[in-house]
Amino acid sequence: MQFLNRVGYFLVASNLIISISGGFLTYGIVSHFLIDHAIEYALVISLLTFSVYNFQRIIDRKGFSIQNPPLWGKYHSIPIILSSISLIIAVIMAFKLFYISILLIVFSLIFGLISLWYTTPIFGLKLREVPGLKIVVTSLTWGYACAFFPLVNEGLFIGTSGLVTLLIYIYFVAIIIPFDIRDMQVDNLKNSTLPQLLGTQASKVVGVIFLIVFVIGNLYLNLIQPNNVVFYLAVLIQLLLLIFTNEKSKYYYFGLIDFSIIVLGISYLI
């Protein structure tokens, strides 16, 4: 049991689960539209997620949950080396996939800046410290990475790509709320996360509403079939995890939230 606990903690704290989950979601979305290079896009997102998440936590260790001890302790060189390698490979792969588009160049630079600014002070301020922006910029970045960039880059109509991105944004807002509830004791009150503004219960209600809108939107756009059991299972899992989350939930609880994203990615393949 202790061995399994260590393995589980390693997968969560190293950001491997969220990285793999992001890749699966991207693969599912890209494959749903019968677009080429789905595996390549999935790998790019997995590698980018791994590198960005680790760099952010190295740069701003005090800004993230202290519920559990850091994975690497004092040995920062290990995650720095691994994250650097992941970033280099991801950038090389992305360049090979990229079709020249001014729109995507501009958006990619903006979201690259957002990822840097999120934990690195610019003009003396971190983006995650701006009241109300934390959940917005995080969800928008996920929507752009998993849906908008690959779909638009492969020539899908920008309107359709935008609507899919909006749905992914709505989904991530809902599943990020449990993490904000967990971090209420860590986040500075001026950050004004949703749980700090509305309270825990009201925030959960908002999350439930967003998940319902997410389901309706997927049905309306015919992204999933009405009898897609896997899709409903993915949403139900996130719904239950949202409802029962609290500030004392353990690391594996939030690892399960990240892991459940894989189920959603699989549902888009059906």
C-alpha positions as CSV (number, residue, x, y, z in Angstrom):
1,M,0.0,0.0,0.0
2,Q,2.8,2.4,0.9
3,F,4.5,1.7,-2.5
4,L,1.2,2.4,-4.4
5,N,0.8,5.6,-2.4
6,R,4.3,6.7,-3.4
7,V,3.7,5.9,-7.0
8,G,0.4,7.7,-7.0
9,Y,1.9,10.8,-5.4
10,F,4.8,10.7,-7.9
11,L,2.3,10.7,-10.9
12,V,0.3,13.6,-9.5
13,A,3.2,15.7,-8.1
14,S,5.3,15.3,-11.2
15,N,2.4,16.5,-13.4
16,L,2.5,13.3,-15.4
17,I,-1.2,12.6,-15.0
18,I,-2.4,16.0,-16.1
19,S,0.1,16.0,-19.0
20,I,-1.1,12.6,-20.3
21,S,-4.7,13.6,-19.7
22,G,-4.3,16.8,-21.8
23,G,-2.7,14.7,-24.6
24,F,-5.6,12.2,-24.6
25,L,-8.2,15.0,-24.7
26,T,-6.4,16.6,-27.6
27,Y,-6.1,13.3,-29.4
28,G,-9.9,12.7,-28.9
29,I,-10.8,16.1,-30.2
30,V,-8.5,16.1,-33.3
31,S,-9.5,12.5,-34.2
32,H,-13.2,13.3,-33.9
33,F,-12.9,15.7,-36.8
34,L,-10.9,13.0,-38.8
35,I,-7.8,15.3,-38.9
36,D,-4.4,14.0,-39.5
37,H,-1.5,14.1,-37.0
38,A,-3.7,13.5,-34.0
39,I,-1.0,11.6,-32.2
40,E,1.6,14.3,-32.9
41,Y,-0.7,17.0,-31.5
42,A,-1.4,14.9,-28.5
43,L,2.3,14.5,-27.8
44,V,3.0,18.2,-28.3
45,I,0.3,19.1,-25.7
46,S,1.5,16.4,-23.2
47,L,5.1,17.6,-23.4
48,L,4.2,21.3,-23.2
49,T,1.9,20.7,-20.3
50,F,4.6,18.7,-18.4
51,S,7.2,21.4,-19.1
52,V,5.0,24.5,-18.4
53,Y,3.4,23.1,-15.2
54,N,6.8,22.1,-13.8
55,F,8.5,25.3,-14.6
56,Q,5.6,27.3,-13.1
57,R,5.9,25.4,-9.8
58,I,9.6,25.7,-9.7
59,I,9.4,29.5,-10.3
60,D,6.6,30.1,-7.9
61,R,6.8,27.3,-5.2
62,K,5.0,29.4,-2.6
63,G,2.1,30.1,-4.9
64,F,0.9,26.6,-5.2
65,S,-0.7,24.2,-2.7
66,I,1.5,23.3,0.3
67,Q,-0.8,20.4,1.3
68,N,1.9,17.9,0.2
69,P,5.7,18.2,0.2
70,P,7.5,19.0,-3.1
71,L,8.3,15.9,-5.1
72,W,12.0,16.7,-5.8
73,G,12.9,18.4,-2.5
74,K,16.0,20.4,-3.0
75,Y,17.0,18.8,-6.3
76,H,15.5,21.3,-8.7
77,S,17.9,20.3,-11.5
78,I,16.0,17.1,-12.2
79,P,12.6,18.7,-13.1
80,I,14.5,21.6,-14.8
81,I,16.3,19.1,-17.1
82,L,13.3,17.0,-17.8
83,S,11.1,20.0,-18.4
84,S,13.7,21.6,-20.7
85,I,14.0,18.5,-22.8
86,S,10.2,18.2,-23.0
87,L,9.9,21.8,-24.1
88,I,12.5,21.5,-26.8
89,I,10.9,18.4,-28.2
90,A,7.4,19.9,-28.1
91,V,8.6,23.1,-29.9
92,I,10.4,21.1,-32.6
93,M,7.3,18.9,-33.2
94,A,5.0,21.9,-33.2
95,F,7.1,23.7,-35.9
96,K,6.9,20.6,-38.1
97,L,3.1,20.5,-37.8
98,F,2.6,24.3,-38.1
99,Y,1.2,25.8,-41.2
100,I,2.0,29.5,-41.4
101,S,-0.9,31.4,-40.0
102,I,-0.7,35.0,-38.7
103,L,-3.7,34.4,-36.4
104,L,-2.1,31.3,-34.8
105,I,1.3,33.0,-34.5
106,V,-0.3,35.9,-32.6
107,F,-2.4,33.7,-30.4
108,S,0.5,31.3,-29.7
109,L,2.7,34.2,-28.7
110,I,-0.1,35.6,-26.4
111,F,-0.7,32.3,-24.7
112,G,3.0,31.7,-24.4
113,L,3.3,35.1,-22.6
114,I,0.3,34.1,-20.4
115,S,2.0,30.9,-19.4
116,L,5.2,32.8,-18.5
117,W,3.4,35.7,-16.8
118,Y,1.2,33.4,-14.8
119,T,3.9,32.8,-12.2
120,T,6.7,35.2,-13.3
121,P,6.2,38.8,-12.2
122,I,6.0,41.3,-15.1
123,F,5.8,44.9,-14.0
124,G,5.9,43.5,-10.5
125,L,2.7,41.5,-10.9
126,K,2.0,37.8,-11.6
127,L,-1.0,37.1,-13.8
128,R,-2.5,34.6,-11.3
129,E,-2.6,37.4,-8.7
130,V,-4.9,39.6,-10.8
131,P,-8.4,39.3,-9.2
132,G,-10.7,37.0,-11.2
133,L,-8.2,36.1,-13.9
134,K,-6.7,32.9,-12.5
135,I,-9.4,30.5,-13.6
136,V,-10.1,32.4,-16.9
137,V,-6.6,32.4,-18.3
138,T,-6.0,28.8,-17.3
139,S,-9.2,27.6,-18.9
140,L,-8.6,29.7,-22.0
141,T,-5.1,28.3,-22.4
142,W,-6.4,24.7,-22.2
143,G,-9.1,25.5,-24.8
144,Y,-6.5,27.0,-27.2
145,A,-4.0,24.2,-26.8
146,C,-6.3,21.2,-26.9
147,A,-8.8,22.5,-29.5
148,F,-8.3,25.8,-31.3
149,F,-4.7,25.5,-32.3
150,P,-4.8,22.0,-33.8
151,L,-8.2,22.4,-35.4
152,V,-7.5,25.8,-37.0
153,N,-4.0,24.7,-38.0
154,E,-5.4,21.8,-39.9
155,G,-7.9,24.0,-41.7
156,L,-11.1,23.4,-39.8
157,F,-13.6,26.4,-40.1
158,I,-12.6,28.9,-37.5
159,G,-16.2,29.3,-36.3
160,T,-16.5,25.6,-35.5
161,S,-13.1,25.6,-33.9
162,G,-14.1,28.5,-31.8
163,L,-17.3,26.8,-30.5
164,V,-15.4,23.7,-29.6
165,T,-12.8,25.8,-27.8
166,L,-15.6,27.5,-25.9
167,L,-16.9,24.2,-24.7
168,I,-13.5,23.1,-23.6
169,Y,-13.1,26.4,-21.8
170,I,-16.4,25.8,-20.0
171,Y,-15.4,22.3,-19.0
172,F,-12.1,23.4,-17.6
173,V,-13.7,26.3,-15.6
174,A,-15.9,23.6,-13.9
175,I,-13.0,21.2,-13.1
176,I,-10.6,23.9,-11.9
177,I,-13.1,25.0,-9.2
178,P,-12.2,22.0,-6.9
179,F,-8.5,23.0,-7.1
180,D,-9.4,26.6,-6.1
181,I,-11.4,25.2,-3.2
182,R,-8.3,23.2,-2.1
183,D,-6.1,26.2,-2.4
184,M,-8.3,28.7,-0.5
185,Q,-5.8,28.6,2.4
186,V,-2.9,29.1,0.1
187,D,-4.1,31.7,-2.4
188,N,-3.8,35.3,-1.4
189,L,-7.3,36.7,-0.7
190,K,-6.7,39.5,-3.2
191,N,-6.5,36.8,-6.0
192,S,-10.3,36.6,-5.8
193,T,-10.7,33.1,-7.0
194,L,-14.3,31.9,-7.4
195,P,-14.5,30.2,-4.0
196,Q,-13.1,33.3,-2.4
197,L,-15.7,35.5,-4.1
198,L,-18.8,33.3,-3.8
199,G,-17.9,30.7,-1.2
200,T,-17.5,27.0,-1.6
201,Q,-21.1,25.9,-2.1
202,A,-22.0,28.7,-4.5
203,S,-18.8,27.9,-6.5
204,K,-19.9,24.3,-6.7
205,V,-23.3,25.3,-8.1
206,V,-21.5,27.4,-10.7
207,G,-19.4,24.4,-11.6
208,V,-22.5,22.2,-11.9
209,I,-24.2,24.7,-14.2
210,F,-21.1,24.9,-16.4
211,L,-21.0,21.1,-16.7
212,I,-24.6,21.0,-17.7
213,V,-24.0,23.7,-20.3
214,F,-21.0,21.7,-21.5
215,V,-23.3,18.6,-22.1
216,I,-26.0,20.7,-23.9
217,G,-23.4,22.3,-26.1
218,N,-21.8,19.0,-27.1
219,L,-25.2,17.6,-28.0
220,Y,-26.2,20.8,-29.9
221,L,-23.1,20.8,-32.0
222,N,-23.3,17.0,-32.6
223,L,-19.9,16.5,-31.1
224,I,-21.2,13.4,-29.3
225,Q,-24.2,11.1,-29.9
226,P,-27.1,11.2,-27.5
227,N,-26.3,7.5,-26.6
228,N,-22.6,8.1,-25.9
229,V,-22.4,6.5,-22.4
230,V,-18.6,7.2,-22.1
231,F,-19.2,10.9,-22.5
232,Y,-21.9,11.0,-19.8
233,L,-19.6,8.9,-17.5
234,A,-16.8,11.4,-18.0
235,V,-19.1,14.3,-17.0
236,L,-20.7,12.4,-14.1
237,I,-17.3,11.6,-12.6
238,Q,-16.3,15.3,-12.8
239,L,-19.7,16.3,-11.4
240,L,-19.3,14.0,-8.3
241,L,-15.7,15.0,-7.7
242,L,-16.8,18.7,-7.9
243,I,-19.7,18.2,-5.5
244,F,-17.7,16.3,-2.8
245,T,-14.4,18.2,-2.9
246,N,-13.2,20.2,0.1
247,E,-10.1,21.8,1.4
248,K,-9.0,18.6,3.1
249,S,-9.3,16.3,0.0
250,K,-6.1,14.4,-0.6
251,Y,-3.7,14.6,-3.5
252,Y,-5.1,11.4,-5.1
253,Y,-8.6,13.0,-5.2
254,F,-7.3,15.8,-7.5
255,G,-5.2,13.3,-9.4
256,L,-8.5,11.5,-10.2
257,I,-10.0,14.8,-11.5
258,D,-7.0,15.1,-13.9
259,F,-7.2,11.5,-14.8
260,S,-10.9,11.7,-15.6
261,I,-10.0,14.1,-18.5
262,I,-8.8,10.9,-20.3
263,V,-12.3,9.5,-20.2
264,L,-13.6,12.7,-21.9
265,G,-11.0,12.3,-24.6
266,I,-12.0,8.7,-25.2
267,S,-15.6,9.7,-25.5
268,Y,-14.8,11.9,-28.5
269,L,-13.5,8.9,-30.3
270,I,-16.9,7.1,-30.1
